[in-house]
Amino acid sequence: MTEVVVVSGATSGIGEACARRFLDEGARVVAIGRRADRLEALAASAAAGGAAGALLPLELDLRDRAAVERAFSDLPDSHREVTVLVNNAGLALGPASALQGTPEQWDTMVDTNIKGVLHLTGAILPGMVERDRGHVINIGSIGGSYAGGSTVYGGTKAFVHHFSLALRRDLLGRRVRVTCVEPGSVATEFNLVRLGDAGKAAEAHRGYRPMSADELAEIVHYCHRLPAHMNVNRIELMPIMQAPSAFAIARED
Ligand code: NDP
């Protein structure tokens, strides 16, 4: 049976690589993002690769719940019965410290990384439950487990981590899998979005080799292609040159 895979944030980085990886396997893909030109380019490249019609571009801002509900109540038959949801769209904005970020940046991170995941899951999960078949793959972050990076961003990814594990409990007894993929540093547009400056973004990866979007897509695909009676609950990955660091102490003497 043909897989129907929804990938959010398919205009760039990990999401784009996931969309291509599933297309290569012969899946039908619903590719979500706000940048229509990139979605069109992805659809054209799928068509050029012999998969014309397999990719359905969906220009959507996931922060808008009504728009998400509308889009998913109106999918063509070819892409209606979703079997895999990759909740990948997300972002960090501004300085790491909550003492320096702005409330607007916090809102955007919460609205995208938490509410966006809820909006899309809410639109797609009921169909999976009804058909007793599906796989929700959420892209979390090591920032959800370790307080080493951006504070508010890490908080949103702690939500994704906990939501994924709790959803497993909610779905117990059904054949709907839930996986949280929690990466460290990956070379994508993530740091450009976070810092708004190509030079600073490049500096974030200076002197070590980050993981690639394609490598992450391979992990996402691996979690899915395991036998359907197995569930990867969470999987954490880092480049070899990245590791969790020790607790910090401020000495007053
Ligand atoms: P990119 O910036 O390359 O991609 C982010 C994607 O999210 C884009 O396709 C963007 O599309 C989409 N997006 C952002 N906001 C919205 C929105 N409101 N509605 C719809 N789509 C949106 O970054 P990555 O590929 O690295 O990020 C993918 C995921 O991986 C994120 O959840 C990120 O938090 C996570 N992650 C990344 C790490 C890294 O080091 N890169 C490490 C750990 C986790 P568009 O702008 O077109 O809407």
Boltz pocket constraint, residues with backbone or C-beta under 6 A from the ligand:
constraints:
  - pocket:
      binder: B
      contacts: [[A, 8], [A, 9], [A, 10], [A, 11], [A, 12], [A, 13], [A, 14], [A, 15], [A, 32], [A, 33], [A, 34], [A, 35], [A, 60], [A, 61], [A, 62], [A, 63], [A, 87], [A, 88], [A, 89], [A, 90], [A, 91], [A, 92], [A, 112], [A, 116], [A, 139], [A, 140], [A, 141], [A, 142], [A, 182], [A, 183], [A, 184], [A, 185], [A, 186], [A, 187], [A, 188], [A, 189], [A, 190], [A, 191], [A, 193], [A, 213]]
      max_distance: 6.0
